[in-house]
Amino acid sequence: MWSSSVIPTFLFLSVFPVGLAPDPGSTTQGNDIYPPFWDQTDGDIAEFPVQNNKIIVDLWKYMDRLRIYKILIRESNKYFASFGKNNTGNVFWALTLLYGRLFETGRFSEPPNSSRCAYESGVSSCISINSAWGGISFYVVIAYFLGAIESEFLGNLPYEVELLPREEYRSNFCYSVEECRAAYPQIMDIANRFYKYLQSRKIVSTTGGIPQYDTDEDTAIFKMWAAHQAAIDVAKPKFSDV
């Protein structure tokens, strides 16, 4: 459907004509650079409901994926503090902005030309399982989220995370660390290497009371990009018919 080089480059950079994301400022009020509903989530794992001692996440809801991105940004920001303010130095920021843009422009709606899951005045919160954009985005977000859980980058979570599956096209997706590890070990290994790199960084100085880590920006981007590419390579063939 698309070449292997075009898809990831577009997914990562299409929001901006240059590689660096613009500084969105300190508030989302009157600022459309933030993803839709950015200020309606704290980026805290505690925001997800808990049932039967499990944290319940529905990756077919826009807000749940957005919370995951915000959690990853919040947990990793300390490693990128010296590269830009207001999240812009974080390697997850451009992907998060693109995720919001895909939602806002209807890429997650039910094809073809259906109003189901379409973004209209900010009403819809679903992501169609029949959307190729939604399916590819699914693999990108699980690579980073499940990799963060498996590598313990998110620390000791109070409960096990349960991703709610959809029976439709069930075999096209994986919904747990164990399931994704068994089906796509290359994704999990590469994502783990990214998080292990961040966890190995040391504090080298303090600026204004904020610790500065010895993160090499190019290395972090390279390792993060490798996980992104691995997820795209797995996802793309699954949606070649749409």
N, C-alpha and C positions, 0 to 999 in steps of 0.2 A: 504493500500500500504506500509506504514511504521508505526512503532509504534509511539505513541504520544511522547515518551521520546527520541527516536532516532532522529527524524527530527529536533527539535529545538536545541538539543545539536550539531548535525552536522552543522546546519546552522550557529551557533555562533562560534564554535571552530575549524571547519575542516580546516580552512586556516592555523592554527598554531598547533603544537603539545603541546603547553602550553597555559595557559589562557591569558597571557599578550602579546599584539601585539608588534613586534619589532619596534624600533625607526627607521623611514624611513629616517632620516636626514632632511636637510633643503631644498632639491631640488629634483625634480623628474627626472632630467637628469641622464640617466644611472642607474636608480633605478627602478626595476620592482616590488617593494613592494607596490607602489601606484597603485590605480585602473587605468585602461586605461583612458587617456584623463583628468586625475585629474587636470593638470595645465592649462586646457583649459576652466575652469569655475572659477569664483570668489566666488561662493557661495552666491550670492546676488539675492534676489527676483526680482530685477530690470532687471535681465538677461532674464527673461521670456517675451515673447511678450505680448502686451496689445491690446485688440480689444474690442470695444464697452464698454470701462471702466471696462474690466475684464482681470485679469492676466490669460493667457492661458497656461496650463500645459498638456503635452501629456505623460502620464505614460507608454505608449507603445514605448517610445523612451529611449534608454539607457542614453543619456545625460540629459534628464529631470529628471530621477530618481537620477542620480548622483548629479545634482544640488541640489536636495532636501536634500540628505544626507549631502552635504557640507554646506548647509544653517543651518541644524540642528546642525552640529558640530560647526559651527562658532557662533551660537547663544547660545550654551550651554557650550562652552569651559571655560568660566570664572568660572563655578562651579567645574571644574575638573583640574584647572591649577596646583594644588599641587600634582596631581597623575601621571604626566608624561608630557614630552615636545613633541612638534610637533604632537599634536592630540592624542598621544598614551594613555594618561590618560582618554580620553573621552570614555564614554560607547558606543558611536555610532561607534567608529573607527573600531573595528573588523567586525561589520556588513557591514560597507562600503567597507572594503577590500574584504570581501567575495562576496559582490555584484559585484565588479569588476572582481573577479576570475570566478564567474559563467558566466559572459558575455564573458570573454576571452577564456574560455574553451568550448564555444558553447552550454551551457545549455539553453540559451534563443532562440535557433534556432528552426525552424519548424520541428517537428518530423514526420516521422522517417527518419533520415539520409538525410535531405534536406539541400540545401545550403541557403535557405531563412532565413534571419536574423542570419546567421552564422557569426562568427567573423573570418574574413580572412584578415590578415595584417591591422587590425584596420579599415576596410572599413565600416562594417555594424554598424548601429546605432539603429536598431529596436529590439523589443522584441516580439516574436511570441505569439499571444494570445492562441495558441495551445500548448505552452510549460508549463508543470506542474511547472517547476522551476520559469518561468516567472509569472505564476498565483499566486503561493505561495508568491513570492517576492512582488507582487503587494499588497497583504493584509498586509504584514509587513510594507511596506513603507507608505501606507495610514494610518495605525494605528498611526504611529509617526507623519506624516505630518498633517493630519486632526486633530489629537489630539492637536498638537501645535497651529493650527489655532483656534480651538474651545476654548482652554484654554487661548488664547491671549498670549501665550508664545512668539510668533513672533512679538508682539506689534500690533500697529494699521497699518494694511496693507493699502497701498494707494488705492487699488481696491479689489473687490471680486475675489476670485480664482475660475476659471472654469477648471475642469478636463475634457479633451476631451474623450467621451465614444466611445467604439467600439460596433457597432450593433450586431456583432457576439458574441454569448454567453452573451448578454447584462444582463440577469438576474443573471449571476454568479458573477457580480461585482457591486460595488457602487461607485459613482463618485462625491459625494459632502458630506459636513459635515451633511447636513440634511438627505440625503439618507442613509448614513452609520449609523447615529445616530438612524434612524428608524429601519433599518434592523439588526444592530449589536450593540445595546447599551452597551453590556458588553465590547466590544473592546474600544469604545470611553470612557467609564467610567474609565477603567483601565489606558488607555493612559493619560487621564486627571489627574489622581492621581500622575502619574510620574512627569508631568510638574508642578503640583501644589507643589509637594515636592521641586523641584528645585527653584521655585519662592519664597518659604518660607525661603530659606537659607539666612544667614546674613554674612556680611563681618566681619571677626574676626582679620585680620591683613593685612599688606601689605609687599610684598617682591619684592625688586627691582622696586617699583612703581606699581606692579601688585597686585590687591586686592585678598586676599585669603578668600574663603567662608567656612562656617562650614558644608560643604557637607560630609556626611558619605558615603564612597564609597560602602560599602556593601548594605546599604539601597537603594542607587541610582541604583545599579545593579539589586537588587531584584525587584524594581518597574518597571524598564525598561524591565527586563526579563518577568515579568508578562504580560506586554502589548504584547511582542513578542509571548509568549505562547498562548495568547488569539487569536491573528491573525492567528497563525498556526492552532489552533483548528478549526477555522471557514473555513480556506482555504483548508486544507487537504482533507476533504471528496469531495470537488468539483472537484478534479482532480484524483480521485481514478481509473478512467478508462484509464488514460494515465500515 
